[in-house]
Amino acid sequence: MNITSVLAIHAHPDDVEILAGGTIALLARLQHRLTIATFTAGDCGSHELPPAEIAVMRKGEAARSAARIGAAYVCLDMCDLAIFNDDPSRRRVVELLRETRPQLVLTSAPSDYLCDHEAASALVRDACFAAPAPNYQTGAQGAAPPLEGIPHLYWMDPVGGEDREGRMVEPEFVVNVADTFLLKRAMLAEHASQREWLRHHHGTDDYLDTMERWTRERGQRAGFSYGEGFRQYRGHPYPRDPLLQGLLGDLAARV
Ligand SMILES: [Zn+2]
């Protein structure tokens, strides 16, 4: 079987785990090559620690989570609530794509409750378009060569399955993550600093339980005990063949 290079990229540490952790654990089990990337190190995610200290802690947590499935972890070192779809940021994301060379990219939904999630989504979409263009220069030292083509692009669910105004966002298909759910939970548990933060700021008592309820709810949409939803972005000229669905076979069910 061909090995596919997969990049799962979202705004903050723990977003990938919550929304796609079971799916990327399945892909890792199938021997595909995984990179988890975040735009920020989650520097605002603490009531007690200053930005530089919490950022270091959270990068460590994210790297330990990625290591559980043999994935690499990369942080783009942008700041929380300061991800913008601008020229330098797009060039930075293109350089990441050229360094990691994915055929398959999973990223945040275009409409979500948080500005960072939406900006990340637009940046990744547009960077996927730009990454194969040889005249698009990133300005990075030792810049990587352009991609051979635009990668297959998928959106994870928005947080809670809702857009910014509370409308439900239906996934195109749901991945059965029953076999990797415990691994997903263990990955998320590595983000220990977030339990306390979410209790303070979001009023969420235990974010592992919140994730579990959500993953169960998404699974039920397709008759699975646990699931994660995705939509494939098929805008011109992005690839439209169902690469991710093909890699997962019966584990991916249309809803
Ligand atoms: Zn986030």
Boltz pocket constraint, residues with backbone or C-beta under 6 A from the ligand:
constraints:
  - pocket:
      binder: B
      contacts: [[A, 11], [A, 12], [A, 13], [A, 15], [A, 114], [A, 117]]
      max_distance: 6.0
